[in-house]
């Protein structure tokens, strides 16, 4: 039997083919390494991407809702799997491991969290309101009435909350979700609601009549603002509650700098705005458009808006660091766009997913991202800087 060396001596043409294959293989590896280095140099580092739910009971489920502490360590997710609700899971280590809570299967149509991730509240779409004071591990049913609840939000420390019901008004809680009282807000179908940090100022969007209402007494009484009736969909607030921005379907973006009382239309064009995000000091904002796939940014508290260089994608959600310099937007089928200059320029990173919908959340400095896939998995993205 010929040795490998003797075999190639006997058949030199085969040896020539092998050398060519080896040469091109080495070149391909070198080219890949060079391109990877260029990409990392451009980004200032690289993203470590991990599928945190692969092989677990969460895998393949629709991550229906997700919320996070501001540092990204404590996470709570509501899943929908095998044509039924699958309960609420929580993670205390940035999504590395997940544990199922004692929450009822259909709880979690909407979930809200305090900034530190210890106090949470969640609604049933046709049921009650539950609260958790141990980062989502155990849930207790509150005294809230049975309603077709639609959305819930809380202030920074999770002590003051507001929940909206379809044609059922607005309810408030001042004891971290244990007891609930109906406010004087009209019985309308409310679309969304937001709060300032200390929970004194809330602003709500009416889904049917399209009005914008505000409360300056922690959700007890509500007054309709001068905002025009529109198909409002998104609203965001500054920490102190003095500044707000709202966007509508096929309409522009409006801003208020007097605690939601009066509203002015910005220069933003009529678009199908799907998401709004702002920096902690509220000077920097970004708006995502899902139909034509554009991202606009504002660096003057929502007054003027400029289109970024982001490619046309059906962007669905966006996340931001506290200072607004680092942003990430989720696009369909395993694509994420990141920005390190407050939304002016964007770079694409990819992960292995063939799913269309999903959400994205960020920690305070923008170095940790959690991405959920519709009928898919939960992905952890951690940025490693080359400066280290």
Secondary structure in CASP SS format (residue, H / E / C, confidence):
PFRMAT SS
TARGET T0000
AUTHOR 0000-0000-0000
METHOD secondary structure of the structure
MODEL  1
X C 1.00
X C 1.00
X C 1.00
X H 1.00
X H 1.00
X H 1.00
X H 1.00
X H 1.00
X H 1.00
X H 1.00
X C 1.00
X H 1.00
X H 1.00
X H 1.00
X H 1.00
X H 1.00
X H 1.00
X H 1.00
X H 1.00
X H 1.00
X H 1.00
X H 1.00
X H 1.00
X H 1.00
X H 1.00
X H 1.00
X H 1.00
X H 1.00
X H 1.00
X H 1.00
X H 1.00
X H 1.00
X H 1.00
X H 1.00
X H 1.00
X H 1.00
X H 1.00
X H 1.00
X H 1.00
X H 1.00
X H 1.00
X H 1.00
X H 1.00
X C 1.00
X E 1.00
X E 1.00
X E 1.00
X E 1.00
X E 1.00
X E 1.00
X E 1.00
X C 1.00
X C 1.00
X C 1.00
X C 1.00
X C 1.00
X C 1.00
X C 1.00
X C 1.00
X C 1.00
X E 1.00
X E 1.00
X E 1.00
X E 1.00
X E 1.00
X E 1.00
X E 1.00
X E 1.00
X C 1.00
X C 1.00
X C 1.00
X C 1.00
X C 1.00
X C 1.00
X E 1.00
X E 1.00
X E 1.00
X E 1.00
X E 1.00
X E 1.00
X E 1.00
X C 1.00
X C 1.00
X E 1.00
X E 1.00
X E 1.00
X E 1.00
X E 1.00
X E 1.00
X E 1.00
X E 1.00
X C 1.00
X C 1.00
X C 1.00
X C 1.00
X C 1.00
X C 1.00
X C 1.00
X E 1.00
X E 1.00
X C 1.00
X C 1.00
X C 1.00
X C 1.00
X C 1.00
X C 1.00
X E 1.00
X E 1.00
X E 1.00
X E 1.00
X E 1.00
X E 1.00
X E 1.00
X C 1.00
X C 1.00
X C 1.00
X C 1.00
X C 1.00
X C 1.00
X E 1.00
X E 1.00
X E 1.00
X E 1.00
X E 1.00
X C 1.00
X C 1.00
X E 1.00
X C 1.00
X E 1.00
X E 1.00
X E 1.00
X E 1.00
X C 1.00
X C 1.00
X C 1.00
X C 1.00
X C 1.00
X C 1.00
X C 1.00
X E 1.00
X E 1.00
X C 1.00
X C 1.00
X C 1.00
X C 1.00
X C 1.00
X E 1.00
X C 1.00
X E 1.00
X E 1.00
X E 1.00
X E 1.00
X E 1.00
X E 1.00
X C 1.00
X C 1.00
X C 1.00
X C 1.00
X C 1.00
X C 1.00
X E 1.00
X E 1.00
X E 1.00
X E 1.00
X E 1.00
X C 1.00
X C 1.00
X C 1.00
X C 1.00
X E 1.00
X E 1.00
X E 1.00
X E 1.00
X C 1.00
X C 1.00
X C 1.00
X C 1.00
X C 1.00
X C 1.00
X C 1.00
X E 1.00
X E 1.00
X C 1.00
X C 1.00
X C 1.00
X C 1.00
X C 1.00
X C 1.00
X C 1.00
X E 1.00
X E 1.00
X E 1.00
X E 1.00
X E 1.00
X E 1.00
X C 1.00
X C 1.00
X C 1.00
X C 1.00
X C 1.00
X C 1.00
X E 1.00
X E 1.00
X E 1.00
X E 1.00
X E 1.00
X C 1.00
X C 1.00
X C 1.00
X C 1.00
X C 1.00
X E 1.00
X E 1.00
X E 1.00
X E 1.00
X C 1.00
X C 1.00
X C 1.00
X C 1.00
X C 1.00
X C 1.00
X C 1.00
X E 1.00
X E 1.00
X C 1.00
X C 1.00
X C 1.00
X C 1.00
X C 1.00
X C 1.00
X C 1.00
X E 1.00
X E 1.00
X E 1.00
X E 1.00
X E 1.00
X E 1.00
X C 1.00
X C 1.00
X C 1.00
X C 1.00
X C 1.00
X C 1.00
X E 1.00
X E 1.00
X E 1.00
X E 1.00
X E 1.00
X E 1.00
X E 1.00
X E 1.00
X C 1.00
X E 1.00
X E 1.00
X E 1.00
X E 1.00
X C 1.00
X C 1.00
X C 1.00
X C 1.00
X C 1.00
X C 1.00
X C 1.00
X E 1.00
X E 1.00
X C 1.00
X C 1.00
X C 1.00
X C 1.00
X C 1.00
X E 1.00
X E 1.00
X E 1.00
X E 1.00
X E 1.00
X E 1.00
X E 1.00
X E 1.00
X C 1.00
X C 1.00
X C 1.00
X C 1.00
X C 1.00
X C 1.00
X E 1.00
X E 1.00
X E 1.00
X E 1.00
X E 1.00
X C 1.00
X C 1.00
X C 1.00
X C 1.00
X E 1.00
X E 1.00
X E 1.00
X E 1.00
X E 1.00
X C 1.00
X C 1.00
X C 1.00
X C 1.00
X C 1.00
X C 1.00
X C 1.00
X E 1.00
X E 1.00
X C 1.00
X C 1.00
X C 1.00
X C 1.00
X C 1.00
X C 1.00
X C 1.00
X C 1.00
X C 1.00
X E 1.00
X E 1.00
X E 1.00
X E 1.00
X C 1.00
X C 1.00
X C 1.00
X C 1.00
X C 1.00
X C 1.00
X E 1.00
X E 1.00
X E 1.00
X E 1.00
X E 1.00
X C 1.00
X C 1.00
X C 1.00
X E 1.00
X E 1.00
X E 1.00
X E 1.00
X E 1.00
X C 1.00
X C 1.00
X C 1.00
X C 1.00
X C 1.00
X C 1.00
X C 1.00
X E 1.00
X E 1.00
X E 1.00
X E 1.00
X C 1.00
X C 1.00
X C 1.00
X C 1.00
X C 1.00
X C 1.00
X C 1.00
X E 1.00
X E 1.00
X E 1.00
X E 1.00
X E 1.00
X C 1.00
X C 1.00
X C 1.00
X C 1.00
X C 1.00
X E 1.00
X E 1.00
X E 1.00
X E 1.00
X E 1.00
X E 1.00
X C 1.00
X C 1.00
X E 1.00
X C 1.00
X E 1.00
X E 1.00
X E 1.00
X E 1.00
X E 1.00
X E 1.00
X E 1.00
X E 1.00
X C 1.00
X C 1.00
X C 1.00
END
